[in-house]
Amino acid sequence: MDETEFWELVDTTREDAEGDPEDQADLLVERLGRLDPEAVLDFARHFESRYNRAYTWDLWGAAWVLLDGASDDAFDFFRCWLIGQGREVFEGAVHDPDALADLLGDFDEEIDGDGEELGYAADEAYEQLTGLVAPDLGIPPAPGEPEGTPVDFEDESALAERYPKLWERFRP
């Protein structure tokens, strides 16, 4: 599975799930289950490498503004959700987290921003296909700390300054 196929699968499942991340995860498991195990591992490698790439202080700050707070786990689930939003939103957010204000349509804190199940879809599909736990993907591990300059999440004026568009749109 190449990068284009990865993003096509993400996009079609998101569209078919009408943006619901849990439904999208279920569809991913179902559609990955139609592929051979190596293709599922390829999907997992693409997903995991993007998940690791999104481990930045800038994105964590954006998640904090969007979600009105984001613990370690909430940020992990946010990164899964962000991948589930597709290539344009993901790449735009990685490049400029404040651009999420323009990239996102409606944002419902109850369902958006939490894609925990998306992070398990490839593992679940692989296990269903083979009866085995997915092997090590052979990609570099995530850094121990987020990349970039730390953000003081408790300083609302600093967050408003660092993420002016997000702050204006999601924190009136």
C-alpha positions, 0 to 999 in steps of 0.5 A: 500500500502506497501513500495515495492508497493510504489516504484514499482509504482514510478519506473514503471511510471518513466520508462513509462514516459521515465524519464519526470517528468510531464509525470510521474506525469500524469501516477501516477494520472492515476494509483492511480485513479485505486486504492481505496482511502485508497491506494491513501492515503497510497501512499501519506503518503509514498511520504510525509514521504520521502519528509520530510526526504529529507529536509536536508542542504546536499541535498539542497547543492547538488540540488544547484550544480546540478541546478546551484542554488536552491531557497526554491521552487526549492528545494521543487520541487527537493525533489519531483523529487528525489523521482520520481527517485526511491528507489536506487537514493533516498536512495543513495542521502539521505545517501550521496548527493554527490553520485548523481554524480554516481547515475544519468545518463544524467541530463538535467537542462530543465526537470530534478530536477523539479518534482513539479507535482509529489508532487500533484499526490496523492492529484489529484488522491484522489480528482478525486476518491472521489470528496473530498480534501485529509484529513490530512495524520497523519504523523509528519510535516516537520521540520521548518528548514532543518536537518544538518549543513547549507551550504553557497550556495554562497561559490563555493570553499566550495561547490566544497569541500563538493560535489567534485564528483557533482562539477566535473561532473556538474560544469566544 
